[in-house]
């Protein structure tokens, strides 16, 4: 793994912006979470199913993206993540998949010119 130098404020290196951005996100996360420890009310329980399905959907997206392309990977991601909520609506998930697939192709492939294939037939 390659390490990018951070540099100084006068001469910023390629790792400066990601390091500062990561630090700011961590600080803001703590500032947002800290007041929750002092609020009144019942503590929230941990629900494993949504956590597991969202993590699994990210893995499925990465697996399908390499083999079938971006559009099938987005459909797999949405339908896998839909199992996080009991009683998920098939029509809503299909509409969301179509919207996200069209948006992703428009932004990443056409707009930014990233060399990702929308469809790939290498199984």
VOGU-382999 format. One record per residue: residue in three letters; y, x, z of N, C-alpha, C in turn; residue number from 1. Coordinates in Angstrom, 1 decimal, always signed. Atoms other than C-alpha are relative to their C-alpha. Last residue first. Layout:
# VOGU-382999
NODE   res     n.c2     n.c1     n.c3    ca.c2    ca.c1    ca.c3     c.c2     c.c1     c.c3     n
NODE   Ala        Y        X        Z        Y        X        Z        Y        X        Z   NUM
...
//
This chain:
# VOGU-382999
NODE   res     n.c2     n.c1     n.c3    ca.c2    ca.c1    ca.c3     c.c2     c.c1     c.c3     n
NODE   Unk     +0.6     +0.4     -1.2    -14.5    -19.7    -15.3     -0.9     +1.1     +0.6   123
NODE   Unk     +0.9     -1.1     -0.5    -12.1    -18.3    -17.8     -0.6     -0.5     +1.3   122
NODE   Unk     +1.4     +0.5     +0.0    -10.5    -21.4    -19.5     -1.0     +1.1     +0.3   121
NODE   Unk     +0.9     -1.1     +0.3     -6.9    -20.8    -18.6     -1.4     -0.5     +0.0   120
NODE   Unk     +1.5     +0.3     +0.0     -4.2    -23.4    -18.5     -0.7     +1.3     -0.4   119
NODE   Unk     +0.1     +1.3     -0.5     -0.5    -22.9    -17.5     -1.5     -0.5     +0.1   118
NODE   Unk     +0.5     +1.0     +1.0     -0.8    -19.2    -18.0     -0.1     -1.4     +0.7   117
NODE   Unk     +1.1     +0.8     -0.6     +1.4    -17.1    -15.7     -0.5     -1.0     -1.1   116
NODE   Unk     +1.2     +0.1     +0.9     +3.6    -14.5    -17.4     -1.2     -0.6     +0.8   115
NODE   Unk     +1.1     -0.7     -0.7     +6.8    -15.3    -15.5     -1.3     -0.2     -0.8   114
NODE   Unk     +0.8     -0.8     +0.9     +9.5    -16.3    -18.0     -1.1     +0.8     +0.7   113
NODE   Unk     +0.0     -1.4     -0.5    +11.9    -17.5    -15.3     -0.8     +1.0     -0.9   112
NODE   Unk     -1.3     -0.4     -0.6    +12.8    -20.8    -16.9     +0.0     +1.5     +0.3   111
NODE   Unk     -1.1     +0.1     +1.0     +9.8    -21.5    -19.2     +1.3     +0.6     +0.5   110
NODE   Unk     +0.5     -0.5     +1.3     +6.9    -20.2    -17.1     +1.2     +0.0     -1.0   109
NODE   Unk     +0.5     -1.3     +0.0     +8.3    -20.4    -13.5     -0.4     +0.6     -1.4   108
NODE   Unk     -0.7     -1.0     -0.7    +10.7    -23.3    -13.6     -0.6     +1.4     -0.2   107
NODE   Unk     -1.4     -0.1     +0.5     +9.4    -25.6    -16.3     +0.7     +1.2     +0.7   106
NODE   Unk     +0.0     -0.5     +1.3     +5.7    -24.9    -15.5     +1.5     +0.2     -0.6   105
NODE   Unk     +0.4     -1.4     -0.1     +6.3    -25.4    -11.8     +0.0     +0.7     -1.4   104
NODE   Unk     -1.1     -0.8     -0.5     +8.2    -28.6    -12.4     -0.3     +1.5     +0.1   103
NODE   Unk     -1.1     +0.0     +1.0     +5.6    -30.1    -14.7     +1.1     +0.9     +0.5   102
NODE   Unk     +0.5     -0.8     +1.1     +2.8    -29.2    -12.2     +1.1     +0.2     -1.1   101
NODE   Unk     +0.0     -1.4     -0.4     +4.8    -30.5     -9.2     -0.5     +0.9     -1.2   100
NODE   Unk     -1.4     -0.5     -0.2     +5.5    -33.8    -10.9     +0.1     +1.4     +0.3    99
NODE   Unk     -0.6     +0.0     +1.3     +1.9    -34.3    -12.1     +1.4     +0.5     +0.1    98
NODE   Unk     +0.6     -1.1     +0.7     +0.5    -33.4     -8.7     +0.6     +0.2     -1.4    97
NODE   Unk     -0.6     -1.2     -0.5     +2.9    -35.7     -6.9     -0.6     +1.2     -0.7    96
NODE   Unk     -1.4     +0.0     +0.5     +1.9    -38.6     -9.2     +0.7     +1.3     +0.5    95
NODE   Unk     +0.0     -0.2     +1.4     -1.8    -37.9     -8.6     +1.4     +0.2     -0.5    94
NODE   Unk     +0.4     -1.4     +0.2     -1.3    -37.6     -4.9     +0.0     +0.4     -1.4    93
NODE   Unk     -1.1     -0.8     -0.4     +0.6    -40.9     -4.8     -0.3     +1.5     -0.2    92
NODE   Unk     -1.0     +0.1     +1.0     -2.1    -42.6     -6.9     +1.2     +0.8     +0.4    91
NODE   Unk     +0.4     -0.7     +1.3     -4.9    -41.3     -4.7     +1.1     +0.0     -1.0    90
NODE   Unk     +0.0     +0.9     +1.2     -3.3    -42.5     -1.4     -0.2     +0.8     -1.3    89
NODE   Unk     -1.0     -0.5     +1.0     -4.2    -40.4     +1.7     -0.2     -0.9     -1.3    88
NODE   Unk     -0.5     +1.2     +0.8     -6.0    -42.5     +4.4     +1.0     +0.4     -1.1    87
NODE   Unk     +1.0     +1.1     +0.2     -6.3    -39.7     +6.9     +0.6     -1.1     -0.8    86
NODE   Unk     -0.4     +1.3     -0.5     -3.8    -36.9     +6.4     -1.0     -1.1     -0.3    85
NODE   Unk     -0.5     -0.3     -1.3     -5.0    -33.3     +6.0     +0.4     -1.3     +0.7    84
NODE   Unk     +1.0     +0.3     -1.0     -7.2    -34.5     +3.1     +0.5     +0.3     +1.4    83
NODE   Unk     +0.0     +1.4     -0.3     -4.1    -34.5     +0.9     -1.0     -0.4     +1.1    82
NODE   Unk     -0.9     +0.2     -1.1     -3.9    -30.7     +1.2     +0.1     -1.5     +0.4    81
NODE   Unk     +0.6     -0.6     -1.2     -7.0    -30.4     -1.0     +0.9     -0.2     +1.3    80
NODE   Unk     +1.1     +0.9     -0.4     -5.6    -32.9     -3.5     -0.8     +0.6     +1.2    79
NODE   Unk     -0.4     +1.3     -0.5     -2.3    -31.1     -3.7     -1.1     -0.9     +0.5    78
NODE   Unk     -0.8     -0.2     -1.2     -3.7    -27.6     -4.0     +0.4     -1.4     +0.6    77
NODE   Unk     +0.9     -0.3     -1.1     -6.3    -28.6     -6.5     +0.7     +0.2     +1.3    76
NODE   Unk     +0.7     +1.3     -0.2     -3.7    -30.3     -8.8     -1.0     +0.3     +1.2    75
NODE   Unk     -0.9     +0.9     -0.7     -1.5    -27.2     -8.4     -0.7     -1.3     +0.3    74
NODE   Unk     -0.1     -0.5     -1.4     -4.4    -24.9     -9.3     +1.0     -0.9     +0.8    73
NODE   Unk     +1.1     +0.4     -0.8     -5.2    -27.0    -12.4     +0.1     +0.4     +1.5    72
NODE   Unk     +0.0     +1.5     -0.1     -1.6    -26.6    -13.6     -1.3     -0.5     +0.8    71
NODE   Unk     -0.8     +0.6     -1.0     -1.4    -22.9    -12.8     -0.1     -1.5     +0.2    70
NODE   Unk     -1.4     +0.1     +0.3     -4.4    -21.5    -14.6     +0.8     -0.8     +1.0    69
NODE   Unk     -0.3     +1.2     +0.8     -8.1    -22.0    -14.5     +1.4     -0.1     -0.4    68
NODE   Unk     +1.0     +0.4     +0.9     -9.6    -18.8    -13.1     +0.3     -1.1     -1.0    67
NODE   Unk     +0.5     -1.1     +0.8     -6.8    -16.9    -11.4     -1.0     -0.4     -1.1    66
NODE   Unk     -1.0     -0.5     +0.9     -5.0    -20.0    -10.3     -0.5     +1.1     -0.9    65
NODE   Unk     +0.0     +0.7     +1.3     -8.2    -21.6     -9.0     +1.1     +0.5     -0.9    64
NODE   Unk     +1.3     -0.2     +0.7     -8.8    -19.0     -6.3     +0.0     -0.7     -1.3    63
NODE   Unk     +0.2     -1.4     +0.5     -5.2    -18.7     -5.2     -1.2     +0.1     -0.8    62
NODE   Unk     -1.0     -0.3     +1.0     -4.8    -22.5     -5.0     -0.1     +1.4     -0.6    61
NODE   Unk     +0.5     +0.6     +1.2     -8.1    -22.9     -3.1     +1.0     +0.2     -1.2    60
NODE   Unk     +1.1     -0.8     +0.5     -6.8    -20.4     -0.5     -0.6     -0.5     -1.3    59
NODE   Unk     -0.6     -1.2     +0.5     -3.6    -22.3     -0.1     -1.0     +1.0     -0.6    58
NODE   Unk     -0.6     +0.4     +1.3     -5.5    -25.6     +0.1     +0.7     +1.2     -0.6    57
NODE   Unk     +1.0     +0.0     +1.0     -7.7    -24.1     +2.9     +0.6     -0.3     -1.4    56
NODE   Unk     +0.5     -1.4     +0.2     -4.7    -23.2     +5.0     -1.0     +0.1     -1.1    55
NODE   Unk     -1.1     -0.7     +0.7     -3.3    -26.7     +4.5     -0.3     +1.4     -0.3    54
NODE   Unk     -0.1     +0.5     +1.4     -6.7    -28.3     +5.2     +1.2     +0.7     -0.7    53
NODE   Unk     +1.1     -0.6     +0.8     -7.3    -26.2     +8.4     +0.2     -0.4     -1.5    52
NODE   Unk     -0.2     -1.4     +0.1     -3.8    -27.0     +9.9     -1.1     +0.6     -0.9    51
NODE   Unk     -1.1     -0.3     +0.9     -4.1    -30.7     +9.1     +0.2     +1.5     -0.2    50
NODE   Unk     +0.3     +0.4     +1.4     -7.6    -30.9    +10.6     +1.2     +0.3     -0.9    49
NODE   Unk     +0.6     -1.1     +0.8     -6.9    -28.8    +13.7     -0.2     -0.4     -1.4    48
NODE   Unk     +1.0     +0.7     +0.9     -4.5    -31.1    +15.5     -0.5     +1.0     -1.0    47
NODE   Unk     +0.3     -0.7     +1.3     -2.9    -29.3    +18.4     -1.0     -0.8     -0.8    46
NODE   Unk     +1.3     -0.6     +0.1     -1.5    -31.6    +21.1     -0.1     +0.7     -1.4    45
NODE   Unk     +0.7     +0.4     +1.2     +2.2    -32.3    +21.7     -1.4     +0.8     -0.1    44
NODE   Unk     +0.2     -1.1     +0.9     +3.5    -32.0    +25.2     -0.9     -0.5     -1.2    43
NODE   Unk     +1.4     -0.4     +0.0     +4.7    -35.3    +26.7     -0.2     +1.2     -1.0    42
NODE   Unk     +0.9     +0.7     +0.9     +8.4    -35.5    +27.3     -1.4     +0.5     +0.1    41
NODE   Unk     +0.9     +0.9     -0.8    +11.4    -33.7    +28.7     -1.0     -0.7     -1.0    40
NODE   Unk     -0.1     +1.4     +0.2    +12.8    -30.8    +26.7     -0.9     -0.8     +0.9    39
NODE   Unk     -0.8     +0.5     -1.1    +13.0    -27.2    +28.0     +0.3     -1.5     -0.1    38
NODE   Unk     +0.7     -0.3     -1.2    +10.3    -25.6    +25.8     +0.7     -0.7     +1.2    37
NODE   Unk     +1.2     +0.9     -0.1    +11.7    -27.3    +22.7     -0.7     +0.2     +1.3    36
NODE   Unk     -0.4     +1.2     -0.8    +15.1    -25.5    +23.3     -1.2     -1.0     +0.2    35
NODE   Unk     -0.3     -0.2     -1.4    +13.4    -22.2    +22.3     +0.4     -1.3     +0.8    34
NODE   Unk     +1.1     +0.4     -0.8    +11.9    -23.3    +19.0     +0.3     +0.1     +1.5    33
NODE   Unk     +0.3     +1.4     +0.2    +15.1    -23.3    +17.0     -1.1     -0.5     +0.9    32
NODE   Unk     -1.1     +0.8     -0.5    +16.4    -20.1    +18.4     -0.2     -1.5     -0.2    31
NODE   Unk     +0.0     -0.1     -1.5    +13.0    -18.4    +18.0     +1.1     -0.9     +0.5    30
NODE   Unk     +1.2     +0.7     -0.5    +12.8    -19.5    +14.4     -0.1     -0.1     +1.5    29
NODE   Unk     -0.3     +1.5     +0.1    +16.4    -18.4    +13.8     -1.2     -0.8     +0.4    28
NODE   Unk     -1.0     +0.3     -1.0    +15.5    -14.9    +15.1     +0.4     -1.5     -0.1    27
NODE   Unk     +0.7     +0.0     -1.3    +12.3    -14.7    +13.0     +1.0     -0.4     +1.1    26
NODE   Unk     +0.9     +1.2     +0.0    +14.1    -15.8     +9.8     -0.7     -0.1     +1.4    25
NODE   Unk     -0.8     +1.2     -0.2    +16.9    -13.3    +10.5     -0.9     -1.2     +0.1    24
NODE   Unk     -0.6     -0.1     -1.3    +14.4    -10.4    +10.9     +0.8     -1.3     +0.3    23
NODE   Unk     +1.1     +0.3     -1.0    +12.5    -11.3     +7.8     +0.5     -0.1     +1.4    22
NODE   Unk     +0.3     +1.4     +0.2    +15.8    -11.4     +5.8     -1.1     -0.5     +0.9    21
NODE   Unk     -1.1     +0.8     -0.6    +16.9     -8.1     +7.2     -0.3     -1.5     -0.1    20
NODE   Unk     +0.1     -0.2     -1.4    +13.5     -6.5     +6.3     +1.1     -0.8     +0.8    19
NODE   Unk     +1.1     +0.7     -0.6    +13.4     -8.1     +2.9     -0.1     +0.2     +1.5    18
NODE   Unk     -0.2     +1.5     +0.1    +17.0     -7.0     +2.1     -1.2     -0.7     +0.6    17
NODE   Unk     -1.0     +0.5     -1.0    +16.5     -3.4     +3.3     +0.1     -1.5     +0.0    16
NODE   Unk     +0.5     +0.8     -1.0    +13.2     -2.6     +1.6     +1.0     -0.6     +1.0    15
NODE   Unk     +0.7     +1.2     +0.5    +14.6     -1.5     -1.7     -0.6     -0.9     +1.1    14
NODE   Unk     +1.2     -0.2     +0.7    +17.0     +0.9     +0.0     -0.6     -1.3     -0.5    13
NODE   Unk     +1.2     +0.9     -0.3    +20.5     +0.2     +1.1     -1.1     +0.4     -1.0    12
NODE   Unk     +0.9     -0.2     +1.1    +23.1     +3.0     +0.9     -1.4     -0.7     +0.2    11
NODE   Unk     -0.7     -0.5     +1.2    +26.0     +2.2     +3.0     -0.8     +0.2     -1.2    10
NODE   Unk     -0.9     +1.0     +0.5    +24.1     +0.0     +5.4     +0.8     +0.4     -1.2     9
NODE   Unk     -1.0     +0.2     -1.0    +21.3     +2.6     +5.6     +0.9     -1.2     -0.5     8
NODE   Unk     -1.3     -0.6     +0.3    +18.0     +3.1     +3.8     +1.0     -0.3     +1.2     7
NODE   Unk     -1.0     +1.0     -0.4    +15.1     +0.6     +4.2     +1.4     +0.6     -0.3     6
NODE   Unk     -1.0     -0.5     -1.0    +12.6     +2.7     +2.4     +1.0     -1.0     +0.2     5
NODE   Unk     -1.4     -0.1     +0.6     +9.8     +0.9     +0.6     +0.9     +0.4     +1.1     4
NODE   Unk     -1.0     +0.2     -1.0     +6.2     +1.6     +1.6     +1.3     +0.2     -0.6     3
NODE   Unk     -1.2     -0.8     +0.1     +3.4     +1.3     -0.9     +1.0     -0.4     +1.0     2
NODE   Unk     -1.2     +0.8     +0.0     +0.0     +0.0     +0.0     +1.2     +0.9     +0.0     1
//
